[in-house]
Amino acid sequence: MPALQTLLDKAGWLWIVWLFLLLQIGFILQTIGLIKEKLVPKWQGVFIIVGLLLLINPDIEIISTAGAILTCIGFIPIGIRELNGTFK
């Protein structure tokens, strides 16, 4: 039971879990830059940003799943363009 309480209180080094939020913020800033430089279409950037905002909520699985799907819809075309060498 003490180990479970530590997880719930985020005691000790578990505070580092809150830094996970910085990952989404970084990707959102990167996506905004890609939209401004016209490297990705607006619809694709919106999908990525909305998906990442939905991923910030870690407790409700359906919201996290929707966020992951939206983020994938946005990032997969970027990956395909990069593999083809047309992402410039």
trRosetta pair geometry for C-beta under 8 A, 3 or more apart (Angstrom, degrees):
i j d omega theta_ij theta_ji phi_ij phi_ji
1 4 5.7 -56 -151 37 39 113
1 5 6.3 40 153 -20 70 105
2 5 5.5 -55 -147 37 35 113
2 6 6.4 42 152 -25 66 101
3 6 5.6 -49 -152 30 34 115
3 7 6.8 35 150 -18 63 101
4 7 5.7 -52 -154 33 36 112
4 8 6.4 30 151 -15 67 106
5 8 5.6 -54 -145 40 34 110
5 9 6.0 22 159 -8 68 111
5 11 8.0 16 123 6 75 129
6 9 6.1 -62 -139 47 26 101
6 11 4.8 -90 -146 50 73 110
6 12 6.3 13 -167 6 116 117
6 14 7.1 143 153 -9 84 142
7 10 7.4 18 -176 -74 30 47
7 14 6.8 173 -124 -112 45 161
9 14 8.0 108 91 68 61 138
10 14 4.2 -140 -156 111 62 114
10 15 5.8 104 150 -78 107 52
10 17 6.3 -112 -134 39 118 126
10 18 7.6 72 -179 -36 153 101
11 14 6.3 45 55 34 31 116
12 15 7.8 -162 92 -8 36 85
13 16 5.8 -7 168 -2 76 115
14 17 5.5 -5 178 -8 70 116
15 18 6.0 -33 -180 15 59 113
16 19 5.4 -33 -171 13 58 119
17 20 5.9 -21 180 -8 52 116
18 21 6.2 -21 176 5 58 113
19 22 5.3 -29 -174 15 65 118
19 23 7.8 77 137 -23 68 88
20 23 5.6 -38 -169 16 50 117
20 24 7.6 43 144 -10 68 96
21 24 6.0 -54 -161 36 44 107
21 25 6.4 41 146 -18 71 108
21 56 6.4 52 -124 -135 88 96
22 25 5.4 -55 -145 40 38 114
22 26 6.1 43 155 -24 68 104
23 26 5.8 -54 -151 34 28 112
23 27 6.6 23 154 -13 62 106
24 27 5.8 -57 -148 39 33 108
24 28 6.3 36 153 -22 67 105
24 52 4.6 154 -156 179 95 102
24 53 7.5 136 170 -78 131 34
24 55 5.9 -176 -100 83 131 110
24 56 5.7 -137 72 -75 171 86
25 28 5.6 -52 -148 34 31 113
25 29 6.5 32 153 -17 64 104
26 29 5.8 -54 -149 36 31 109
26 30 6.3 31 152 -18 64 107
27 30 5.4 -52 -145 37 35 115
27 31 6.2 37 154 -22 66 104
27 48 7.2 -127 151 167 106 110
27 52 5.5 -168 90 -109 120 150
28 31 5.7 -53 -147 35 31 112
28 32 6.5 34 153 -21 64 103
28 48 7.9 170 -105 126 54 94
28 49 5.5 80 -131 -124 89 83
28 52 5.4 -158 -66 94 92 149
28 53 7.5 73 -91 -57 132 81
29 32 5.7 -50 -148 33 33 113
29 33 6.6 34 152 -17 63 104
30 33 5.7 -56 -155 36 33 113
30 34 6.5 33 150 -19 66 105
31 34 5.5 -51 -147 35 35 112
31 35 6.4 36 153 -20 66 102
31 40 7.4 -55 -152 54 74 147
31 45 5.1 145 171 -145 101 85
31 48 4.7 -169 -118 101 147 134
31 49 5.6 -164 100 -62 148 86
31 52 7.7 -170 -3 1 147 144
31 74 7.6 8 -126 158 132 140
32 35 5.8 -53 -149 35 32 111
32 36 6.4 30 153 -18 65 107
32 45 7.4 108 -88 -169 36 127
32 49 7.6 72 -60 -85 79 127
33 36 5.7 -55 -143 38 31 109
33 37 6.2 18 160 -7 66 111
34 37 6.1 -63 -143 47 28 102
34 39 4.6 -85 -161 64 79 110
34 40 4.6 32 141 11 116 111
34 45 6.4 -177 86 -96 101 111
34 78 7.9 -22 -162 -109 158 134
35 38 7.5 26 177 -78 34 35
35 39 7.9 -84 -64 45 19 72
35 40 6.1 -54 -81 68 59 92
35 42 6.1 72 -144 -105 114 61
35 45 4.0 33 -74 -93 117 169
39 87 7.1 55 -175 -170 107 80
39 88 7.9 -136 -128 111 100 18
40 44 4.6 -111 172 86 108 127
40 45 5.3 131 101 -54 118 91
40 48 8.0 20 134 -3 160 138
40 74 7.8 54 179 -172 145 88
40 77 7.8 122 -136 93 100 114
40 78 6.4 -31 -94 -83 122 106
41 44 4.8 93 62 6 81 105
41 45 7.1 -151 96 -3 42 89
42 45 5.6 -60 -148 41 35 111
42 46 6.1 36 156 -22 70 106
43 46 5.7 -54 -147 36 30 111
43 47 6.5 34 152 -21 63 103
44 47 5.8 -50 -151 32 31 113
44 48 6.6 30 151 -17 63 105
44 73 7.9 -145 -132 127 68 77
44 74 5.0 127 -176 -141 68 76
44 77 6.1 -89 -122 56 136 133
44 78 7.5 138 167 -46 137 95
45 48 5.7 -54 -149 36 34 111
45 49 6.2 27 157 -15 68 108
45 74 7.0 111 -88 -150 15 124
46 49 5.9 -56 -142 40 31 107
46 50 6.0 26 162 -14 67 110
46 74 7.9 -160 69 -99 42 127
47 50 6.2 -58 -141 42 24 105
47 51 6.0 26 159 -20 61 114
47 70 4.9 -153 -172 -177 78 84
47 71 7.4 172 140 -87 82 24
47 73 5.0 -92 173 91 146 106
47 74 3.8 179 94 -64 104 105
48 51 5.8 -61 -147 39 25 112
48 52 6.3 21 158 -16 64 109
48 70 7.4 -175 -84 137 21 85
48 71 5.8 68 -134 -130 57 62
48 74 3.4 -158 -58 132 80 159
48 75 6.3 101 -104 -51 109 79
49 52 5.9 -57 -146 38 29 108
49 53 6.4 29 155 -19 64 106
50 53 5.7 -54 -147 37 32 112
50 54 6.4 31 153 -18 65 105
50 67 7.7 -142 129 -121 63 72
50 70 5.5 -76 91 156 96 154
51 54 5.8 -57 -151 36 31 110
51 55 6.5 32 151 -23 64 106
51 66 7.7 -144 -121 129 72 62
51 67 4.6 122 -167 -167 59 59
51 68 6.9 137 -170 -62 110 8
51 69 7.2 -146 -121 71 118 46
51 70 3.2 -166 -78 91 103 99
51 71 3.3 -170 130 -50 142 72
51 72 7.6 -170 -153 7 160 54
51 73 7.5 169 -59 39 144 92
51 74 6.3 -152 13 10 138 127
52 55 5.4 -51 -148 32 36 115
52 56 7.4 55 150 -37 60 87
52 67 6.8 131 -68 -171 11 109
52 71 5.9 98 -56 -94 68 117
53 56 5.9 -33 -165 1 39 116
53 67 7.2 -145 71 -123 47 117
54 57 6.5 -52 -174 28 47 104
54 63 5.4 -147 -171 171 97 83
54 64 6.9 174 140 -100 89 30
54 66 5.6 -86 166 91 158 93
54 67 2.9 -162 92 -79 106 108
54 70 6.7 88 28 36 137 134
55 64 6.0 73 -122 -136 58 72
55 67 4.0 -175 -51 137 71 144
55 68 6.6 98 -90 -61 109 66
55 71 6.7 12 -36 -35 133 142
57 60 5.8 -10 140 35 122 95
57 63 5.1 -12 81 109 132 139
57 64 6.6 -133 87 -63 79 81
57 67 7.8 158 44 -27 89 147
58 64 6.7 52 -130 -81 37 132
60 63 4.3 54 93 14 109 114
60 64 6.8 163 88 -12 57 87
61 64 5.6 -59 -146 41 35 110
61 65 6.0 38 156 -23 70 106
62 65 5.6 -50 -145 35 31 114
62 66 6.4 33 154 -19 63 104
63 66 5.8 -52 -148 36 32 110
63 67 6.3 33 151 -19 63 107
64 67 5.5 -54 -148 38 32 114
64 68 6.3 34 154 -21 66 104
65 68 5.7 -52 -147 35 31 110
65 69 6.4 31 154 -18 64 105
66 69 5.8 -54 -148 36 31 111
66 70 6.3 29 155 -16 65 107
67 70 5.9 -55 -145 39 30 108
67 71 6.1 30 157 -19 65 109
68 71 5.7 -55 -145 38 29 112
68 72 6.3 30 155 -19 64 107
69 72 5.8 -56 -149 37 29 111
69 73 6.4 33 152 -22 64 104
70 73 5.6 -51 -148 33 33 113
70 74 6.5 27 154 -14 63 107
71 74 5.8 -61 -153 40 32 109
71 75 6.0 12 159 -7 70 115
72 75 6.0 -63 -131 46 29 98
72 76 5.6 37 171 -34 69 108
73 76 6.6 -40 -130 21 19 111
74 77 7.5 -73 -177 31 27 99
74 78 7.5 16 144 -10 62 113
75 78 5.4 -59 -158 37 48 116
75 79 6.3 48 149 -22 77 104
76 79 5.6 -54 -149 36 35 113
76 80 6.4 35 155 -19 68 104
77 80 5.6 -52 -143 37 36 112
77 81 6.2 36 157 -18 67 105
78 81 5.9 -56 -148 39 29 109
78 82 6.3 31 152 -21 64 108
78 87 6.5 71 -163 -114 65 139
79 82 5.6 -54 -146 36 31 113
79 83 6.4 29 156 -18 65 105
80 83 5.8 -54 -148 36 31 109
80 84 6.4 23 154 -12 64 109
81 84 5.8 -60 -145 43 31 107
81 86 5.0 -92 -160 76 82 90
81 87 4.0 107 123 -64 105 93
82 85 7.6 38 180 -73 30 28
82 87 4.5 -21 -79 10 61 145
84 87 7.8 113 61 -19 82 81
